[in-house]
């Protein structure tokens, strides 16, 4: 089903899933050899050329990774070295601190007098308790959580069990590195906007999100491994098929979390091209897929777009 895969896709689409960022270890500036494909995968990086010498490096990211998923493909190193600034989904530092936690709790908790158990089916509540027992968690605090908040918590917990952490995500890695190097960085959205994406879901959508997340958590490990492999080799068709194979059944969710956001970003990114800027754009890889992805939107506007492996004119 699309919804649990949709939560998996959030690792490719939404920075908020990796809401806690820790300091990541930056690396020293490499020599030219670091830009040469090493046979370990060319990465999900596309280069967009515009007028006046403008260039965007569309870098598909995964917001939570494992230590073994490093080093990144040379394409990411080249994008960083040949750009003058970074553009992330969220502004630097926005996804850390107590303010974010407080806001998510404010929107993600039921008020006194109601509960999760009272708003989902008996079967769903039983599944929640079984999941909690598996992870040695007390289900009582979970009963305060709205379905969307619990679905995120479950997904985050399952990823963590695989060793996938937000402080090891691609965005965090380059955000911390840019801070150390003094390279400018900015965000396309705000934390409040991303939180509201979930908070605005209808009760029915939230229930579906939780039910199907619980129903398919057993396949998280297998799906994550497939996703990592496709991402490392820039196989967007495989990623699109795996993550969005039933997207037509949930057009409102796809528009809310993916298509609508791409359309909101494209004008701003195109203006950077027209100003002649050289920018490393770090967004979830899901934003690069499909006919409404950033790659095709840029092509439709007449810009030349190539995968990193096809580019020699640096």
C-alpha positions in Angstrom: 0.0 0.0 0.0 1.1 3.6 -0.6 0.8 4.9 3.0 3.4 2.8 4.7 5.6 3.2 1.7 4.7 6.8 1.9 6.2 7.0 5.4 9.3 5.3 3.9 9.2 7.9 1.2 9.3 10.6 3.8 13.0 9.6 4.3 13.3 10.8 0.7 10.9 13.8 0.9 10.6 15.4 4.3 13.2 16.8 6.6 10.9 16.8 9.5 11.1 13.0 9.8 14.8 13.6 10.9 13.9 16.3 13.3 16.8 16.0 15.7 20.1 16.9 14.2 23.4 16.5 15.9 26.8 17.7 14.9 28.2 15.6 12.1 31.8 15.0 11.3 33.1 17.1 8.4 35.8 16.0 6.1 38.8 17.9 4.8 38.7 19.3 1.3 39.5 16.5 -1.1 41.6 16.5 -4.2 40.2 16.0 -7.7 40.2 12.2 -7.3 37.3 12.5 -5.0 35.0 13.6 -7.8 35.6 10.5 -10.0 33.1 7.7 -9.8 34.5 4.9 -7.8 32.2 2.1 -8.8 30.2 2.3 -5.6 27.3 4.1 -7.3 27.2 7.5 -9.0 24.6 8.9 -6.6 21.3 10.7 -7.2 22.7 14.1 -8.4 21.5 15.9 -11.5 23.0 19.1 -12.9 20.7 21.9 -14.2 22.2 24.6 -16.5 20.6 27.9 -16.9 21.3 31.3 -18.6 24.1 33.6 -17.3 26.2 30.6 -16.1 23.7 29.5 -13.5 23.9 25.9 -12.3 21.9 23.9 -9.8 23.1 20.6 -8.4 19.9 18.8 -7.6 21.1 16.4 -4.9 18.6 13.7 -3.9 19.0 13.0 -0.2 17.9 10.5 2.4 17.3 12.3 5.7 18.3 9.4 7.9 21.2 7.1 7.1 23.4 4.5 8.7 27.1 4.9 9.2 27.8 2.1 6.7 26.0 4.1 4.0 29.0 6.5 3.9 31.1 7.7 2.1 28.7 9.4 -0.2 29.0 9.1 -4.0 31.6 11.5 -5.4 28.8 13.5 -7.1 27.8 15.0 -3.8 31.4 16.1 -3.1 31.6 17.7 -6.5 28.3 19.5 -6.0 29.5 20.9 -2.7 32.8 22.0 -4.0 31.5 23.7 -7.1 28.6 25.5 -5.5 28.6 28.9 -3.7 25.7 28.1 -1.4 23.4 25.4 -0.1 19.6 25.2 -0.3 17.9 22.8 2.1 14.3 21.9 2.7 14.6 23.6 6.1 16.8 26.5 7.1 20.0 25.6 8.9 19.4 24.8 12.6 15.6 24.8 12.1 15.1 21.2 12.9 16.8 21.2 16.3 16.0 22.6 19.7 13.2 22.5 22.2 10.9 24.7 20.2 10.4 22.1 17.5 9.7 19.4 20.1 7.2 21.6 21.9 5.4 22.5 18.7 5.1 18.9 17.5 3.8 17.9 21.0 1.3 20.7 20.9 -0.2 19.6 17.6 0.4 15.9 17.9 -1.2 15.2 21.3 -4.9 14.8 22.0 -6.4 17.2 24.5 -7.6 16.0 27.9 -10.8 14.0 27.7 -10.0 12.0 24.5 -7.4 9.5 23.4 -6.0 7.5 20.6 -8.0 4.5 21.7 -11.2 6.5 21.4 -10.4 7.6 17.8 -9.2 4.4 16.2 -10.6 0.9 15.8 -10.3 -1.7 18.5 -8.0 -3.7 16.2 -5.7 -0.8 15.6 -5.4 -0.1 19.4 -4.5 -3.7 20.0 -1.9 -3.5 17.3 -0.4 -0.4 18.9 -0.2 -2.2 22.3 1.5 -5.2 20.6 4.0 -2.9 18.9 4.7 -1.1 22.2 5.3 -4.5 24.0 7.7 -5.5 21.3 9.8 -2.4 22.0 9.4 -2.5 25.8 7.3 0.6 25.7 4.4 1.6 28.0 1.3 2.0 25.8 -0.3 4.5 28.2 1.7 7.6 27.0 1.1 6.5 23.4 -2.7 6.8 24.0 -2.2 10.6 24.1 -0.7 10.7 20.6 -2.7 11.5 17.5 -2.4 8.9 14.7 -0.1 10.9 12.5 2.3 11.6 15.4 2.4 7.9 16.4 2.9 6.8 12.8 6.0 9.0 12.7 7.2 7.7 16.0 6.8 4.1 14.9 8.6 4.7 11.7 11.4 6.6 13.4 11.8 3.8 15.9 11.9 1.1 13.2 14.6 3.1 11.3 16.6 3.6 14.5 16.6 -0.2 15.0 18.3 -0.5 11.6 21.0 2.0 12.7 19.5 4.8 10.6 19.8 8.1 12.4 19.0 11.7 11.5 22.4 13.0 12.5 23.8 10.8 9.7 21.5 12.1 7.1 22.8 13.7 3.9 21.3 17.1 4.8 22.8 17.1 8.3 26.2 16.2 6.9 26.4 19.1 4.5 24.6 21.5 6.8 27.3 21.1 9.5 30.0 21.2 6.9 28.8 24.4 5.4 28.6 25.9 8.8 32.2 25.0 9.5 33.3 26.3 6.1 31.3 29.5 6.3 29.3 28.6 3.1 25.9 30.3 3.0 22.8 28.1 3.4 19.1 28.7 3.3 15.8 26.7 3.5 12.9 26.3 1.1 10.3 25.8 3.9 9.8 26.3 7.6 9.4 23.7 10.4 5.9 25.0 11.0 5.0 24.4 7.4 6.2 20.8 7.5 4.5 20.1 10.8 1.2 21.4 9.4 1.4 19.0 6.5 0.7 16.3 9.1 -1.6 18.3 11.4 -3.8 19.1 8.4 -4.6 15.5 7.6 -8.2 14.5 8.1 -9.1 12.0 10.9 -9.7 9.4 8.2 -6.3 10.0 6.6 -4.6 9.8 10.0 -6.2 6.5 10.8 -5.2 5.0 7.5 -1.7 6.2 8.0 -1.4 4.5 11.3 -3.2 1.3 10.4 -1.1 0.6 7.3 2.1 1.6 9.1 1.4 -1.0 11.7 0.4 -3.5 9.1 3.7 -3.3 7.1 6.4 -2.5 9.6 7.7 -6.0 9.2 9.0 -5.1 5.7 10.8 -1.9 6.7 14.2 -3.5 6.7 13.8 -5.0 3.2 12.3 -1.9 1.7 14.9 0.4 3.2 17.7 -1.7 1.7 16.1 -1.5 -1.7 15.7 2.2 -1.3 19.3 2.8 -0.3 20.6 0.8 -3.3 18.4 2.6 -5.8 19.4 6.0 -4.3 23.1 5.2 -4.4 22.9 4.4 -8.1 20.5 7.2 -9.1 17.8 4.7 -10.2 14.8 7.1 -10.1 12.5 4.8 -12.0 13.1 2.1 -9.4 12.5 4.5 -6.5 9.3 5.8 -8.1 7.9 2.4 -8.6 8.9 1.2 -5.1 7.6 4.2 -3.2 4.7 5.5 -5.2 3.3 2.4 -7.0 -0.2 3.0 -5.7 -0.1 6.8 -5.6 -3.1 7.2 -7.8 -5.2 5.9 -4.9 -4.1 8.8 -2.7 -3.8 11.8 -5.0 -4.6 14.2 -2.1 -1.7 12.9 0.0 0.7 12.9 -3.0 -0.2 16.5 -3.8 0.2 17.6 -0.2 3.5 16.0 0.5 5.2 16.0 -2.9 3.7 17.6 -6.0 2.5 20.7 -4.4 5.8 21.3 -2.7 7.7 20.8 -5.9 5.5 23.4 -7.6 6.0 25.8 -4.8 9.8 25.5 -5.0 10.4 25.6 -8.7 10.0 29.3 -9.3 12.5 30.1 -6.5 15.0 27.6 -7.8 14.7 28.9 -11.4 15.3 32.5 -10.2 18.6 31.3 -8.7 19.5 29.9 -12.1 18.6 33.1 -13.9 20.8 35.1 -11.5 23.7 33.0 -12.5 24.1 31.3 -9.0 25.8 28.0 -8.5 23.8 26.2 -5.8 23.8 22.8 -4.2 20.1 21.9 -3.7 19.6 19.2 -1.0 16.1 17.8 -1.0 14.6 14.4 -0.5 15.2 12.1 -3.5 11.4 11.6 -3.9 11.2 15.2 -5.1 13.2 14.3 -8.1 11.0 11.5 -9.4 8.0 11.4 -11.7 6.6 13.9 -14.2 6.0 16.4 -11.5 9.5 16.0 -10.0 12.0 18.8 -10.0 14.0 17.2 -12.8 11.1 17.1 -15.3 9.8 20.5 -14.2 13.2 22.0 -15.0 13.3 20.3 -18.4 9.8 21.5 -19.2 11.0 25.0 -18.5 13.7 24.6 -21.2 16.7 24.0 -18.9 19.4 21.4 -19.7 19.4 18.7 -17.1 22.0 15.9 -16.9 23.0 13.3 -14.4 26.3 14.0 -12.8 28.0 11.1 -14.7 27.2 12.9 -18.0 28.8 16.2 -16.9 32.4 17.1 -17.8 32.3 20.9 -18.1 33.0 21.8 -14.4 
